[in-house]
Amino acid sequence: MPFCTKCGLQVADADMFCANCGARQNPTPLKADPFRKVSSHKAAILCYIPFVGWVAAIIVLASARFRNNREVRFHAWQGLYIFVLWLLVDWVVAPMFAFGPWGPHRIISRVMHLALLGTWIFMLVKTAQRELVRLPILGELAERTVAEQQ
């Protein structure tokens, strides 16, 4: 329990004023952990939800609860890297092959998008089954990123 900043009397955490001298206190805000009911397994699964898993991955990486959990951080980074690949295909590859409405050039970017969507779903299922799958390039990159942060 904290003490009054003026008279030294013991005060409660949420007290705004001291009961003895009336001095204003600096109460420490109570921090509610938004992940207190989320297991590490569920947090890892959330990182692979197609199109929105990147939000969960960023929240997981920013949370204090999973700061020392290498496996969850690995899944968060790998999920983010899959999303970055999606953006690269969407913003770089697709415009490069956008010559006409339906030719073979459009098929290339659509197949790449389909492959990334399949990768998301594959990782979602494997993570739900508690299997740790490292994707060929992205898994290695995620592993390095987690190792650098330790």
PAZAPA-4460 file (N, C-alpha, C; in steps of 0.05 Angstrom, whole numbers, plus 32768, in hexadecimal, padded with zeros to 4 digits):
% residues 150
    n_x    n_y    n_z   ca_x   ca_y   ca_z    c_x    c_y    c_z   seq   type   mol
   8011   7FE8   8000   8000   8000   8000   8012   8019   8000     1      M     A
   8009   802E   7FF2   8019   8046   7FF1   8015   8058   800A     2      P     A
   8025   806C   800C   8024   807E   8023   801F   809A   8018     3      F     A
   8014   80AB   8029   800E   80C7   8022   8028   80D5   801A     4      C     A
   8026   80E6   8006   803E   80F4   7FFD   8045   810B   800F     5      T     A
   8032   8114   8021   8037   812A   8032   803D   8122   804F     6      K     A
   802A   8112   805B   802D   810B   8077   8038   80EF   807C     7      C     A
   8038   80DE   8068   8043   80C3   806B   802F   80AE   8075     8      G     A
   8016   80B5   807A   8002   80A2   8083   7FFB   808F   806C     9      L     A
   7FF6   8076   8074   7FEF   8062   805F   7FD4   8068   8053    10      Q     A
   7FD3   8068   8038   7FBB   806D   8029   7FB6   8055   8016    11      V     A
   7F9D   8053   800D   7F96   803E   7FFA   7FA0   8045   7FDE    12      A     A
   7FA1   8030   7FCD   7FAB   8034   7FB2   7F9A   8048   7FA2    13      D     A
   7F80   8048   7FA6   7F6E   8058   7F96   7F67   8073   7FA3    14      A     A
   7F72   8079   7FBB   7F6C   8092   7FC8   7F76   80AA   7FB9    15      D     A
   7F65   80BE   7FB5   7F6D   80D7   7FA8   7F79   80EB   7FBC    16      M     A
   7F6F   80EA   7FD5   7F78   80FC   7FEA   7F7F   80EC   8003    17      F     A
   7F91   80F7   8013   7F98   80EA   802D   7F82   80EF   8041    18      C     A
   7F7A   80DB   8050   7F66   80DE   8065   7F70   80EE   807C    19      A     A
   7F8A   80F0   8081   7F95   80FD   8098   7F9A   811B   8092    20      N     A
   7FA8   8122   807D   7FAF   813E   8078   7FA1   814A   8060    21      C     A
   7F94   813A   804F   7F84   8144   8038   7F95   8149   8020    22      G     A
   7FAF   8142   8020   7FC0   8147   8009   7FB8   8135   7FF1    23      A     A
   7FB9   8141   7FDA   7FB3   8132   7FC2   7FC8   811D   7FBD    24      R     A
   7FBE   8105   7FB6   7FD0   80EE   7FB1   7FD1   80E8   7F93    25      Q     A
   7FE6   80DA   7F8B   7FE8   80D1   7F6F   7FE2   80B4   7F6F    26      N     A
   7FC8   80AD   7F6C   7FC2   8090   7F6D   7FCD   8082   7F54    27      P     A
   7FD6   8069   7F59   7FE0   8059   7F42   7FC8   804D   7F34    28      T     A
   7FC6   8051   7F1A   7FAE   8046   7F0C   7FAF   8028   7F0C    29      P     A
   7F99   801C   7F10   7F97   7FFF   7F0F   7F97   7FF6   7EF2    30      L     A
   7FAA   7FE5   7EEC   7FAD   7FDB   7ED1   7F9F   7FC1   7ECE    31      K     A
   7F8B   7FC0   7EBD   7F7D   7FA7   7EB7   7F8B   7F99   7EA0    32      A     A
   7F93   7F81   7EA4   7FA0   7F72   7E8F   7F8B   7F67   7E7B    33      D     A
   7F8A   7F71   7E62   7F76   7F67   7E50   7F7A   7F4A   7E48    34      P     A
   7F92   7F3F   7E4E   7F98   7F23   7E47   7F97   7F10   7E5E    35      F     A
   7F8C   7F18   7E75   7F8D   7F07   7E8C   7F7D   7EEE   7E89    36      R     A
   7F69   7EED   7E77   7F59   7ED5   7E73   7F60   7EC7   7E59    37      K     A
   7F74   7ED1   7E4A   7F7C   7EC5   7E31   7F95   7EB4   7E35    38      V     A
   7F93   7E9B   7E2F   7FAA   7E89   7E32   7FBE   7E8F   7E1C    39      S     A
   7FD6   7E86   7E20   7FEB   7E8A   7E0C   7FE4   7E7B   7DF2    40      S     A
   7FD7   7E64   7DF5   7FCF   7E55   7DDD   7FBA   7E64   7DCC    41      H     A
   7FA6   7E70   7DDA   7F92   7E80   7DCB   7F9E   7E99   7DBF    42      K     A
   7FB1   7EA5   7DCD   7FBE   7EBD   7DC1   7FCE   7EB6   7DA8    43      A     A
   7FDB   7E9E   7DA8   7FEA   7E96   7D90   7FD7   7E90   7D79    44      A     A
   7FC0   7E84   7D7F   7FAC   7E7F   7D6A   7FA1   7E98   7D5E    45      I     A
   7F9C   7EAC   7D6F   7F91   7EC6   7D65   7FA3   7ED4   7D51    46      L     A
   7FBD   7ECE   7D52   7FD0   7EDC   7D40   7FCE   7ED2   7D24    47      C     A
   7FC0   7EBC   7D1F   7FBE   7EB1   7D04   7FA2   7EB3   7CF8    48      Y     A
   7F91   7EC3   7D03   7F77   7EC7   7CF7   7F7B   7ED8   7CDE    49      I     A
   7F72   7ECE   7CC7   7F76   7EDC   7CAE   7F6C   7EF9   7CAE    50      P     A
   7F7C   7F0B   7CA4   7F76   7F27   7CA0   7F75   7F38   7CBA    51      F     A
   7F6F   7F2D   7CD1   7F6E   7F3C   7CEA   7F81   7F32   7CFF    52      V     A
   7F8F   7F1D   7CFA   7FA1   7F11   7D0E   7FB8   7F24   7D14    53      G     A
   7FBF   7F36   7D02   7FD4   7F49   7D07   7FCE   7F5B   7D1E    54      W     A
   7FB5   7F61   7D23   7FAD   7F72   7D3A   7FB3   7F63   7D54    55      V     A
   7FAB   7F4A   7D55   7FB0   7F39   7D6D   7FCE   7F36   7D70    56      A     A
   7FDD   7F32   7D5B   7FFA   7F2F   7D5D   8007   7F48   7D68    57      A     A
   7FFF   7F5F   7D60   800A   7F78   7D6B   8003   7F7B   7D88    58      I     A
   7FEB   7F74   7D90   7FE3   7F76   7DAC   7FF3   7F62   7DBD    59      I     A
   7FF7   7F4A   7DB2   8006   7F36   7DC1   8023   7F3F   7DC4    60      V     A
   802F   7F4A   7DB0   804A   7F54   7DB1   804D   7F6C   7DC4    61      L     A
   8038   7F7B   7DC7   803A   7F93   7DD9   8032   7F8C   7DF6    62      A     A
   8026   7F75   7DFB   801D   7F6F   7E16   8034   7F66   7E27    63      S     A
   8032   7F6D   7E40   8047   7F65   7E54   8044   7F48   7E5B    64      A     A
   802C   7F3D   7E59   8027   7F21   7E61   8037   7F0D   7E50    65      R     A
   8039   7F13   7E36   8047   7F00   7E24   8063   7F09   7E1D    66      F     A
   806E   7F1B   7E2C   8088   7F26   7E26   809E   7F11   7E27    67      R     A
   809B   7EFD   7E38   80B0   7EE8   7E3B   80A8   7ECD   7E30    68      N     A
   8091   7ECC   7E22   8087   7EB3   7E17   8091   7EB2   7DFA    69      N     A
   80A6   7EA3   7DF5   80B3   7EA1   7DDB   80A0   7E96   7DC6    70      R     A
   8090   7E82   7DCD   807F   7E74   7DBA   8069   7E87   7DB0    71      E     A
   805C   7E95   7DC2   8046   7EA7   7DBA   8052   7EBE   7DA9    72      V     A
   8069   7EC8   7DB1   8075   7EDE   7DA2   807E   7ED4   7D86    73      R     A
   8087   7EBB   7D84   808D   7EAF   7D6A   8075   7EAF   7D58    74      F     A
   805E   7EA5   7D63   8045   7EA4   7D53   803C   7EC0   7D4B    75      H     A
   8040   7ED3   7D5D   8038   7EEF   7D57   8049   7EFA   7D40    76      A     A
   8063   7EF6   7D41   8074   7F00   7D2C   806F   7EF1   7D11    77      W     A
   806C   7ED7   7D13   8067   7EC8   7CFA   804C   7ED0   7CEE    78      Q     A
   8037   7ED5   7CFE   801E   7EDE   7CF4   8020   7EFA   7CE7    79      G     A
   8030   7F0B   7CF4   8035   7F26   7CE8   8043   7F24   7CCD    80      L     A
   8057   7F12   7CCB   8065   7F0F   7CB2   8054   7F04   7C9C    81      Y     A
   8041   7EF3   7CA2   802E   7EE9   7C8E   801D   7F01   7C84    82      I     A
   8015   7F12   7C97   8005   7F29   7C8F   8015   7F3C   7C7E    83      F     A
   802F   7F40   7C84   8040   7F51   7C74   8043   7F46   7C58    84      V     A
   8045   7F2B   7C55   8046   7F1F   7C3B   802C   7F24   7C2B    85      L     A
   8015   7F23   7C39   7FFC   7F29   7C2D   7FFC   7F45   7C22    86      W     A
   8006   7F58   7C32   8007   7F74   7C29   801A   7F77   7C11    87      L     A
   8030   7F69   7C11   8043   7F6B   7BFB   8036   7F60   7BE1    88      L     A
   8028   7F4A   7BE3   801A   7F3F   7BCB   8005   7F53   7BC2    89      V     A
   7FF7   7F5E   7BD5   7FE1   7F70   7BCE   7FEA   7F8B   7BC3    90      D     A
   8000   7F96   7BCE   8009   7FB0   7BC6   801F   7FB0   7BB1    91      W     A
   802E   7F9A   7BAE   8045   7F9A   7B9C   8040   7F86   7B85    92      V     A
   803A   7F6D   7B8B   8038   7F59   7B77   801F   7F5D   7B66    93      V     A
   8008   7F61   7B72   7FEF   7F64   7B63   7FF0   7F7C   7B50    94      A     A
   7FFA   7F93   7B57   7FFC   7FA9   7B44   800F   7FA4   7B2D    95      P     A
   8024   7F94   7B33   8037   7F8D   7B1D   802A   7F7C   7B08    96      M     A
   8017   7F6C   7B0F   800A   7F5A   7AFC   7FEE   7F63   7AF5    97      F     A
   7FE8   7F7C   7AF9   7FCD   7F86   7AF4   7FCB   7F92   7AD8    98      A     A
   7FCE   7F82   7AC3   7FCC   7F8C   7AA8   7FB0   7F8C   7A9D    99      F     A
   7FA0   7F7A   7AA5   7F85   7F77   7A9B   7F73   7F6B   7AB0   100      G     A
   7F59   7F69   7AAA   7F46   7F60   7ABE   7F48   7F43   7AC5   101      P     A
   7F4E   7F31   7AB2   7F4C   7F14   7AB8   7F63   7F03   7AAD   102      W     A
   7F77   7F0E   7AA3   7F8D   7EFE   7A97   7F9C   7EEE   7AAB   103      G     A
   7FB1   7EDF   7AA1   7FC1   7ECF   7AB3   7FD1   7EE0   7AC7   104      P     A
   7FD5   7EF9   7AC1   7FE3   7F0A   7AD3   7FD4   7F0F   7AEE   105      H     A
   7FB9   7F10   7AEC   7FA9   7F12   7B05   7FA9   7EF8   7B15   106      R     A
   7FAC   7EE2   7B08   7FAB   7EC8   7B15   7FC3   7EC6   7B28   107      I     A
   7FDA   7ED0   7B21   7FF2   7ECE   7B31   7FED   7EDA   7B4D   108      I     A
   7FE3   7EF2   7B4E   7FDF   7EFF   7B68   7FC8   7EF1   7B78   109      S     A
   7FB4   7EE8   7B6A   7F9E   7EDA   7B78   7FA8   7EBF   7B83   110      R     A
   7FB9   7EB1   7B75   7FC4   7E98   7B7F   7FD5   7E9D   7B98   111      V     A
   7FE5   7EB3   7B97   7FF5   7EBA   7BAE   7FE4   7EC1   7BC6   112      M     A
   7FCE   7ED0   7BC1   7FBC   7ED6   7BD7   7FAF   7EBD   7BE2   113      H     A
   7FA8   7EAB   7BD1   7F9C   7E92   7BDA   7FB0   7E81   7BEA   114      L     A
   7FC9   7E81   7BE1   7FDD   7E72   7BF0   7FE2   7E7E   7C0C   115      A     A
   7FE2   7E99   7C0E   7FE5   7EA5   7C28   7FCD   7EA1   7C3A   116      L     A
   7FB5   7EA1   7C2F   7F9D   7E9B   7C3E   7F9E   7E7E   7C48   117      L     A
   7FA7   7E6C   7C37   7FAA   7E50   7C3F   7FBF   7E4D   7C55   118      G     A
   7FD5   7E5D   7C54   7FEA   7E5C   7C68   7FDE   7E66   7C83   119      T     A
   7FCF   7E7B   7C83   7FC2   7E85   7C9B   7FB0   7E6F   7CA8   120      W     A
   7FA0   7E62   7C97   7F8E   7E4E   7CA1   7F9E   7E35   7CAB   121      I     A
   7FB2   7E2E   7C9D   7FC3   7E17   7CA5   7FD0   7E1D   7CC0   122      F     A
   7FDB   7E35   7CC4   7FE7   7E3C   7CDD   7FD3   7E3E   7CF3   123      M     A
   7FBB   7E48   7CED   7FA6   7E49   7D01   7F9F   7E2D   7D0B   124      L     A
   7F9C   7E1A   7CF9   7F96   7DFF   7D01   7FAD   7DF2   7D10   125      V     A
   7FC5   7DF4   7D06   7FDC   7DE8   7D14   7FE1   7DF4   7D2F   126      K     A
   7FDD   7E0E   7D32   7FE1   7E1A   7D4C   7FCA   7E12   7D5F   127      T     A
   7FB2   7E0F   7D55   7F9C   7E05   7D66   7FA1   7DE8   7D6F   128      A     A
   7FB0   7DD9   7D5F   7FB7   7DBD   7D67   7FD1   7DBC   7D78   129      Q     A
   7FDA   7DD4   7D80   7FF2   7DD6   7D90   800C   7DCC   7D82   130      R     A
   800D   7DCE   7D68   8025   7DC7   7D59   8034   7DE1   7D52   131      E     A
   804D   7DE1   7D56   805E   7DF8   7D4F   8069   7DF4   7D33   132      L     A
   805F   7E03   7D20   8068   7E01   7D04   8077   7E1A   7CFD   133      V     A
   808F   7E16   7CF4   809F   7E2D   7CEB   809F   7E2E   7CCD   134      R     A
   8093   7E42   7CC2   8092   7E45   7CA5   80AF   7E4A   7C9A   135      L     A
   80B4   7E41   7C82   80D0   7E41   7C78   80DF   7E5B   7C7C   136      P     A
   80D7   7E71   7C72   80E6   7E8A   7C74   80DB   7E9B   7C8B   137      I     A
   80C0   7E9D   7C8D   80B4   7EAD   7CA1   80B9   7EA3   7CBD   138      L     A
   80B9   7E89   7CC1   80BE   7E7D   7CDB   80DA   7E83   7CE5   139      G     A
   80ED   7E82   7CD3   8109   7E88   7CD9   810C   7EA5   7CE1   140      E     A
   80FE   7EB6   7CD2   80FF   7ED3   7CD7   80F2   7ED9   7CF2   141      L     A
   80DB   7ECC   7CF8   80CE   7ED0   7D12   80DF   7EC6   7D29   142      A     A
   80EC   7EAF   7D25   80FE   7EA4   7D3A   8115   7EB8   7D40   143      E     A
   8120   7EC3   7D2B   8136   7ED7   7D2F   812C   7EEF   7D3E   144      R     A
   8114   7EF9   7D37   8109   7F11   7D43   8104   7F0C   7D61   145      T     A
   80F9   7EF5   7D68   80F4   7EEE   7D84   810F   7EEC   7D93   146      V     A
   8123   7EE0   7D86   813D   7EDD   7D93   814A   7EF7   7D98   147      A     A
   8147   7F0A   7D86   8153   7F25   7D89   8146   7F34   7DA0   148      E     A
   812D   7F2F   7DA6   811F   7F3E   7DBA   8124   7F33   7DD6   149      Q     A
   8130   7F1C   7DD9   8134   7F10   7DF3   814C   7F1B   7E01   150      Q     A
***
